[in-house]
Amino acid sequence: MVPKGYTGITIYPFIFLKYDALKTDSILINHERIHLRQQRELLIIPFYIFYSIEFLTRLITLRNWKKAYKKISFESEAYDNEKDLNYLKSRPFFRFIKYM
């Protein structure tokens, strides 16, 4: 279920991990939980639409898959805050907009 080159993927309401041992990786789990919150805020389907459009736009502009992926606003928020295990307790609604 997890694409090659990735360790986890979140498809609301599930988090899929490449290996069972990753269940104990609190930073990775926090990253994916941030995505769950983003998905829920945008009522799930619109999240995937915005995510896809933003990725494709950045891919055309940057012409590099990995750079385009890292520049997606949803990913930027998750990567910037994944180490703060209390982030979701104080995260404002629609916080990802700051990253657009």
MARTIFI-677144 format. One line per field, with one value per atom (N, C-alpha, C, O, CB): atom name; x, y, z. Coordinates in Angstrom, 3 decimals. Glycine has a CB too. Layout:
<pts>
atom = [CA, ...] $
east = [X, ...] $
north = [Y, ...] $
up = [Z, ...] $
</pts>
This chain:
<pts>
atom = [N, CA, C, O, CB, N, CA, C, O, CB, N, CA, C, O, CB, N, CA, C, O, CB, N, CA, C, O, CB, N, CA, C, O, CB, N, CA, C, O, CB, N, CA, C, O, CB, N, CA, C, O, CB, N, CA, C, O, CB, N, CA, C, O, CB, N, CA, C, O, CB, N, CA, C, O, CB, N, CA, C, O, CB, N, CA, C, O, CB, N, CA, C, O, CB, N, CA, C, O, CB, N, CA, C, O, CB, N, CA, C, O, CB, N, CA, C, O, CB, N, CA, C, O, CB, N, CA, C, O, CB, N, CA, C, O, CB, N, CA, C, O, CB, N, CA, C, O, CB, N, CA, C, O, CB, N, CA, C, O, CB, N, CA, C, O, CB, N, CA, C, O, CB, N, CA, C, O, CB, N, CA, C, O, CB, N, CA, C, O, CB, N, CA, C, O, CB, N, CA, C, O, CB, N, CA, C, O, CB, N, CA, C, O, CB, N, CA, C, O, CB, N, CA, C, O, CB, N, CA, C, O, CB, N, CA, C, O, CB, N, CA, C, O, CB, N, CA, C, O, CB, N, CA, C, O, CB, N, CA, C, O, CB, N, CA, C, O, CB, N, CA, C, O, CB, N, CA, C, O, CB, N, CA, C, O, CB, N, CA, C, O, CB, N, CA, C, O, CB, N, CA, C, O, CB, N, CA, C, O, CB, N, CA, C, O, CB, N, CA, C, O, CB, N, CA, C, O, CB, N, CA, C, O, CB, N, CA, C, O, CB, N, CA, C, O, CB, N, CA, C, O, CB, N, CA, C, O, CB, N, CA, C, O, CB, N, CA, C, O, CB, N, CA, C, O, CB, N, CA, C, O, CB, N, CA, C, O, CB, N, CA, C, O, CB, N, CA, C, O, CB, N, CA, C, O, CB, N, CA, C, O, CB, N, CA, C, O, CB, N, CA, C, O, CB, N, CA, C, O, CB, N, CA, C, O, CB, N, CA, C, O, CB, N, CA, C, O, CB, N, CA, C, O, CB, N, CA, C, O, CB, N, CA, C, O, CB, N, CA, C, O, CB, N, CA, C, O, CB, N, CA, C, O, CB, N, CA, C, O, CB, N, CA, C, O, CB, N, CA, C, O, CB, N, CA, C, O, CB, N, CA, C, O, CB, N, CA, C, O, CB, N, CA, C, O, CB, N, CA, C, O, CB, N, CA, C, O, CB, N, CA, C, O, CB, N, CA, C, O, CB, N, CA, C, O, CB, N, CA, C, O, CB, N, CA, C, O, CB, N, CA, C, O, CB, N, CA, C, O, CB, N, CA, C, O, CB, N, CA, C, O, CB, N, CA, C, O, CB] $
east = [0.814, 0.000, 0.862, 0.469, -0.929, 2.027, 2.917, 3.795, 4.499, 3.797, 3.754, 4.544, 6.045, 6.530, 4.248, 6.750, 8.209, 8.821, 8.424, 8.793, 9.781, 10.452, 9.826, 10.359, 10.476, 8.703, 8.011, 7.919, 7.938, 6.584, 7.820, 7.708, 6.278, 5.923, 8.622, 5.461, 4.078, 3.201, 3.673, 3.974, 1.928, 0.938, -0.351, -0.721, 0.702, -1.021, -2.275, -3.413, -3.425, -2.219, -4.352, -5.588, -6.708, -6.997, -5.686, -7.316, -8.282, -9.263, -9.869, -9.046, -9.417, -8.908, -7.733, -7.482, -10.015, -7.028, -5.979, -4.583, -4.380, -6.201, -3.627, -2.199, -1.605, -1.685, -1.471, -1.015, -0.367, 1.143, 1.679, -0.803, 1.823, 3.268, 3.928, 3.360, 3.659, 5.124, 5.838, 6.210, 6.152, 7.099, 6.592, 7.003, 6.310, 6.081, 8.541, 5.980, 5.335, 6.178, 5.636, 5.062, 7.495, 8.385, 8.233, 8.588, 9.828, 7.713, 7.547, 6.418, 6.287, 7.283, 5.606, 4.518, 5.037, 4.300, 3.717, 6.293, 6.882, 7.652, 8.202, 7.799, 7.698, 8.385, 7.447, 6.615, 8.825, 7.591, 6.659, 6.685, 5.660, 6.979, 7.824, 7.919, 7.154, 6.405, 9.390, 7.339, 6.608, 5.099, 4.312, 7.093, 4.708, 3.281, 2.709, 1.592, 3.065, 3.452, 2.996, 2.847, 1.872, 3.979, 3.791, 3.727, 2.424, 1.709, 4.968, 2.135, 0.933, -0.344, -1.375, 0.982, -0.283, -1.454, -1.741, -2.896, -1.236, -0.693, -0.887, -1.673, -2.567, 0.485, -1.334, -2.083, -3.542, -4.441, -1.406, -3.772, -5.158, -5.957, -7.102, -5.188, -5.341, -6.024, -6.293, -7.385, -5.182, -5.300, -5.478, -6.622, -7.459, -4.172, -6.638, -7.671, -9.062, -10.017, -7.394, -9.152, -10.439, -10.900, -12.082, -10.336, -9.979, -10.330, -10.906, -11.826, -9.108, -10.363, -10.816, -11.878, -12.170, -9.637, -12.444, -13.514, -13.066, -13.839, -14.713, -11.855, -11.228, -11.041, -9.910, -12.039, -12.080, -11.931, -11.275, -10.358, -13.296, -11.705, -11.022, -9.530, -8.725, -11.692, -9.162, -7.736, -6.967, -5.940, -7.535, -7.448, -6.745, -6.722, -5.756, -7.393, -7.765, -7.798, -6.752, -5.952, -9.211, -6.754, -5.771, -4.348, -3.445, -6.055, -4.154, -2.839, -2.330, -1.184, -2.897, -3.169, -2.783, -2.480, -1.485, -3.888, -3.325, -3.108, -1.813, -1.022, -4.297, -1.607, -0.390, 0.847, 1.845, -0.436, 0.789, 1.932, 2.230, 3.381, 1.669, 1.218, 1.425, 1.970, 2.842, 0.110, 1.456, 1.950, 3.420, 4.216, 1.129, 3.770, 5.167, 6.073, 7.231, 5.273, 5.557, 6.337, 6.653, 7.773, 5.579, 5.685, 5.904, 6.927, 7.815, 4.566, 6.790, 7.687, 9.104, 10.078, 7.132, 9.214, 10.522, 11.177, 12.398, 10.379, 10.359, 10.838, 11.665, 12.630, 11.668, 11.247, 11.925, 10.880, 10.297, 13.137, 10.653, 9.615, 9.785, 8.840, 9.622, 10.981, 11.217, 11.073, 10.474, 12.609, 11.614, 11.489, 10.029, 9.568, 12.352, 9.312, 7.897, 7.103, 6.261, 7.315, 7.372, 6.695, 6.957, 6.025, 7.152, 8.203, 8.573, 7.984, 7.798, 10.091, 7.688, 7.161, 5.638, 5.083, 7.602, 4.961, 3.511, 3.228, 3.846, 2.901, 2.306, 2.043, 1.690, 2.114, 0.918, 0.925, 0.548, 1.774, 1.882, -0.473, 2.695, 3.926, 4.840, 5.465, 4.664, 4.920, 5.767, 5.333, 6.164, 5.722, 4.030, 3.537, 3.881, 4.342, 2.017, 3.662, 3.919, 5.408, 5.761, 3.429, 6.279, 7.722, 8.210, 9.028, 8.501, 7.733, 8.173, 7.768, 8.422, 7.612, 6.703, 6.157, 6.153, 5.660, 4.767, 6.684, 6.616, 7.351, 6.982, 7.172, 8.378, 9.143, 8.485, 8.845, 10.545, 7.531, 6.792, 5.584, 4.535, 6.345, 5.749, 4.705, 3.457, 2.443, 5.251, 3.526, 2.365, 1.737, 0.788, 2.766, 2.249, 1.800, 0.288, -0.360, 2.521, -0.259, -1.691, -2.593, -3.763, -2.035, -2.061, -2.865, -3.119, -4.134, -2.172, -2.196, -2.332, -2.428, -2.444, -1.166, -2.491, -2.506, -3.801, -4.898, -2.340, -3.652, -4.850, -5.530, -4.895, -4.484, -6.794, -7.572, -7.000, -6.651, -9.070, -6.897, -6.371, -4.946, -4.602, -7.269, -4.131, -2.748, -1.931, -1.020, -2.085, -2.238, -1.454, -1.444, -0.550, -2.003, -2.428, -2.504, -1.258, -0.833, -3.772, -0.684, 0.549, 1.642, 2.522, 1.022, 1.603, 2.663, 2.427, 3.272, 2.799, 1.300, 0.986, 1.692, 1.540, -0.520] $
north = [-1.196, 0.000, 1.266, 2.283, -0.005, 1.206, 2.369, 2.410, 1.445, 2.316, 3.528, 3.629, 3.514, 3.839, 4.940, 3.057, 2.929, 4.297, 5.315, 2.363, 4.305, 5.540, 6.256, 7.266, 6.455, 5.752, 6.362, 5.343, 4.134, 6.862, 5.849, 4.942, 4.841, 3.878, 5.400, 5.833, 5.814, 6.649, 7.525, 6.306, 6.364, 7.127, 7.149, 6.160, 6.509, 8.284, 8.428, 8.592, 9.516, 9.626, 7.694, 7.763, 7.678, 6.621, 6.595, 8.815, 8.946, 7.776, 7.440, 10.254, 7.173, 7.465, 6.573, 6.385, 7.325, 6.035, 5.059, 5.600, 6.435, 3.813, 5.106, 5.349, 4.004, 3.034, 5.965, 3.954, 2.732, 2.922, 3.938, 2.395, 1.935, 1.996, 0.880, -0.200, 1.908, 1.145, 0.167, -1.065, -2.191, 0.799, -0.844, -1.944, -1.828, -0.720, -1.952, -2.950, -2.955, -2.246, -1.609, -4.384, -2.352, -1.742, -0.219, 0.403, -2.107, 0.382, 1.836, 2.324, 3.526, 2.284, 1.408, 1.785, 2.491, 3.243, 0.552, 2.256, 2.859, 4.140, 4.763, 1.868, 4.539, 5.771, 6.956, 7.288, 5.708, 7.582, 8.633, 9.842, 10.499, 9.080, 10.139, 11.277, 10.992, 11.842, 11.601, 9.802, 9.418, 9.383, 9.879, 8.038, 8.810, 8.736, 10.141, 10.408, 7.905, 11.035, 12.411, 13.094, 13.810, 13.201, 12.878, 13.425, 12.975, 13.786, 12.971, 11.704, 11.167, 11.638, 11.812, 9.642, 11.842, 12.366, 13.814, 14.240, 12.271, 14.559, 15.922, 15.859, 16.673, 16.651, 14.885, 14.716, 14.322, 14.764, 13.654, 13.506, 13.156, 14.407, 14.565, 12.160, 15.288, 16.528, 17.393, 17.942, 17.314, 17.513, 18.303, 17.742, 18.485, 18.325, 16.433, 15.780, 16.019, 16.306, 14.275, 15.895, 16.103, 17.557, 17.807, 15.724, 18.516, 19.931, 20.246, 21.053, 20.799, 19.610, 19.879, 18.888, 18.794, 19.845, 18.161, 17.207, 16.109, 15.672, 17.943, 15.688, 14.533, 14.670, 14.861, 13.320, 14.583, 14.607, 15.899, 15.823, 14.437, 17.077, 18.298, 18.308, 18.882, 19.513, 17.674, 17.584, 16.925, 17.444, 16.790, 15.796, 15.067, 15.844, 15.761, 13.709, 16.587, 17.423, 18.527, 18.712, 18.038, 19.268, 20.332, 19.784, 20.364, 21.089, 18.680, 18.052, 17.710, 18.010, 16.781, 17.088, 16.677, 17.873, 17.872, 15.836, 18.885, 20.079, 20.774, 21.178, 21.051, 20.909, 21.571, 20.766, 21.339, 21.766, 19.456, 18.628, 18.764, 18.969, 17.155, 18.655, 18.751, 20.120, 20.214, 18.479, 21.173, 22.518, 22.642, 23.184, 23.558, 22.145, 22.229, 21.314, 21.647, 21.863, 20.183, 19.277, 19.926, 19.809, 17.952, 20.596, 21.293, 22.416, 22.607, 21.865, 23.145, 24.268, 23.813, 24.332, 25.110, 22.849, 22.428, 21.318, 21.163, 21.966, 20.557, 19.439, 18.426, 17.847, 19.973, 18.241, 17.283, 16.733, 17.478, 17.954, 15.423, 14.770, 15.030, 15.446, 13.276, 14.789, 14.911, 16.359, 16.610, 14.383, 17.304, 18.710, 19.160, 19.890, 19.588, 18.727, 19.087, 18.543, 19.242, 18.555, 17.292, 16.663, 17.433, 17.698, 15.205, 17.791, 18.492, 19.899, 20.437, 18.567, 20.504, 21.865, 21.942, 23.037, 22.518, 20.806, 20.808, 21.392, 20.985, 19.349, 22.332, 23.007, 22.030, 22.217, 24.011, 20.999, 20.007, 19.260, 18.985, 19.009, 18.935, 18.242, 19.178, 18.769, 17.686, 20.433, 21.396, 21.521, 21.510, 22.771, 21.641, 21.735, 20.470, 20.553, 21.972, 19.323, 18.058, 17.897, 17.523, 16.865, 18.173, 18.046, 19.070, 18.737, 18.204, 20.297, 21.337, 21.049, 21.516, 22.673, 20.291, 20.094, 18.650, 18.376, 20.611, 17.732, 16.320, 15.988, 15.035, 15.487, 16.749, 16.465, 17.030, 16.656, 17.027, 17.920, 18.495, 17.597, 17.738, 19.982, 16.691, 15.706, 16.306, 15.623, 14.624, 17.568, 18.270, 19.227, 19.937, 19.035, 19.252, 20.201, 20.156, 21.200, 19.934, 18.983, 18.876, 19.363, 19.672, 17.442, 19.433, 19.923, 21.422, 21.915, 19.601, 22.147, 23.602, 24.131, 25.343, 24.252, 23.245, 23.639, 24.378, 23.882, 22.406, 25.575, 26.309, 25.630, 24.896, 27.765, 25.886, 25.382, 25.938, 27.117, 25.762, 25.133, 25.523, 26.057, 26.966, 26.575, 25.535, 25.980, 25.828, 26.620, 25.203, 24.831, 24.577, 25.780, 25.894, 23.355, 26.677, 27.850, 28.722, 29.373, 28.678, 28.732, 29.489, 29.039, 29.830, 29.316, 27.811, 27.229, 27.401, 27.021, 25.761, 27.963, 28.118, 29.318, 29.596, 28.255] $
up = [0.000, 0.000, 0.000, -0.571, 1.202, 0.634, 0.716, -0.537, -0.833, 2.012, -1.275, -2.503, -2.247, -1.164, -3.199, -3.238, -3.160, -2.838, -3.406, -4.499, -1.929, -1.552, -0.368, 0.092, -2.708, 0.133, 1.275, 2.411, 2.178, 0.865, 3.649, 4.793, 5.308, 5.987, 5.914, 4.985, 5.431, 4.532, 3.807, 6.854, 4.590, 3.829, 4.641, 5.275, 2.398, 4.609, 5.339, 4.351, 3.539, 6.312, 4.434, 3.647, 4.675, 5.236, 2.539, 4.894, 5.983, 6.020, 5.002, 5.849, 7.158, 8.488, 8.899, 10.090, 9.486, 7.930, 8.218, 7.948, 7.068, 7.402, 8.725, 8.492, 8.096, 8.849, 9.778, 6.918, 6.435, 6.526, 6.083, 4.965, 7.105, 7.261, 6.471, 6.309, 8.741, 5.984, 5.169, 5.998, 5.505, 4.558, 7.261, 8.136, 9.493, 9.978, 8.315, 10.100, 11.420, 12.472, 13.376, 11.865, 12.361, 13.345, 13.393, 14.394, 13.034, 12.330, 12.291, 13.198, 13.428, 10.869, 13.712, 14.620, 15.868, 16.505, 15.023, 16.220, 17.410, 17.099, 18.007, 18.086, 15.842, 15.438, 15.687, 14.843, 13.925, 16.844, 17.254, 16.316, 16.134, 18.666, 15.727, 14.817, 13.533, 13.052, 14.502, 12.979, 11.766, 12.034, 11.227, 11.255, 13.142, 13.480, 13.651, 13.207, 14.773, 14.283, 14.446, 13.080, 12.851, 15.338, 12.188, 10.827, 10.151, 9.562, 9.987, 10.243, 9.603, 10.302, 9.653, 9.592, 11.598, 12.317, 11.921, 11.894, 13.841, 11.616, 11.118, 9.810, 9.577, 10.912, 8.954, 7.702, 7.962, 7.247, 6.823, 8.968, 9.316, 9.666, 9.243, 10.497, 10.441, 10.828, 9.599, 9.450, 11.862, 8.720, 7.494, 6.651, 6.138, 6.669, 6.521, 5.718, 6.307, 5.585, 5.617, 7.614, 8.284, 8.137, 7.903, 9.779, 8.271, 8.130, 6.753, 6.625, 8.384, 5.742, 4.374, 3.910, 2.718, 3.420, 4.843, 4.544, 3.570, 2.717, 3.967, 3.704, 3.067, 1.557, 1.111, 3.345, 0.768, -0.695, -1.195, -2.013, -1.359, -0.740, -1.188, -0.840, -1.574, -0.574, 0.279, 0.629, -0.505, -0.941, 1.948, -0.984, -2.039, -3.348, -4.106, -2.258, -3.611, -4.823, -4.721, -5.638, -5.036, -3.599, -3.411, -3.391, -3.995, -2.117, -2.704, -2.610, -4.008, -4.342, -1.724, -4.819, -6.176, -7.068, -7.793, -6.806, -7.017, -7.837, -7.434, -8.287, -7.706, -6.136, -5.668, -6.061, -6.497, -4.141, -5.911, -6.292, -7.784, -8.169, -5.935, -8.612, -10.066, -10.473, -11.337, -10.807, -9.851, -10.129, -9.762, -10.529, -9.369, -8.602, -8.154, -8.980, -9.230, -6.664, -9.395, -10.234, -11.585, -12.084, -10.441, -12.167, -13.440, -13.250, -14.081, -13.993, -12.158, -11.887, -11.541, -12.086, -10.755, -10.641, -10.130, -10.953, -10.941, -8.710, -11.660, -12.491, -11.700, -12.197, -13.647, -10.461, -9.585, -8.613, -7.825, -8.813, -8.680, -7.888, -6.394, -5.724, -8.153, -5.874, -4.435, -3.959, -2.913, -4.085, -4.714, -4.339, -4.394, -3.517, -5.259, -5.417, -5.543, -4.364, -3.800, -6.867, -3.995, -2.858, -1.564, -0.805, -2.703, -1.310, -0.073, -0.010, 1.081, 0.053, -1.161, -1.212, -1.108, -1.009, -2.482, -1.129, -0.948, 0.441, 1.425, -1.103, 0.517, 1.794, 2.911, 4.051, 1.627, 2.598, 3.611, 4.128, 5.323, 3.034, 3.226, 3.627, 4.405, 5.384, 2.394, 3.973, 4.687, 6.136, 7.044, 4.005, 6.349, 7.723, 8.507, 9.645, 7.735, 7.915, 8.619, 8.939, 10.057, 7.774, 7.972, 8.218, 9.234, 10.092, 6.911, 9.158, 10.093, 11.533, 12.465, 9.674, 11.721, 13.073, 13.559, 14.654, 13.117, 12.783, 13.152, 14.444, 15.131, 12.045, 14.787, 16.011, 17.263, 18.380, 15.886, 17.082, 18.208, 18.480, 17.852, 17.909, 19.407, 19.676, 20.323, 20.462, 20.560, 20.716, 21.272, 20.266, 20.598, 22.522, 19.059, 18.045, 17.807, 17.739, 16.749, 17.683, 17.368, 18.499, 18.271, 17.041, 19.703, 20.830, 20.738, 21.229, 22.150, 20.108, 20.029, 18.596, 18.383, 20.720, 17.633, 16.228, 15.886, 16.140, 15.323, 15.304, 14.883, 13.683, 12.925, 14.529, 13.537, 12.416, 11.108, 11.052, 12.570, 10.075, 8.755, 8.826, 8.071, 8.128, 9.684, 9.847, 8.564, 8.323, 10.968, 7.741, 6.530, 5.581, 4.743, 5.803, 5.705, 4.824, 4.976, 4.022, 5.133, 6.156, 6.394, 5.426, 5.086, 7.857, 4.987, 4.165, 2.656, 1.846, 4.487, 2.296, 0.867, 0.271, -0.918, 0.661] $
</pts>
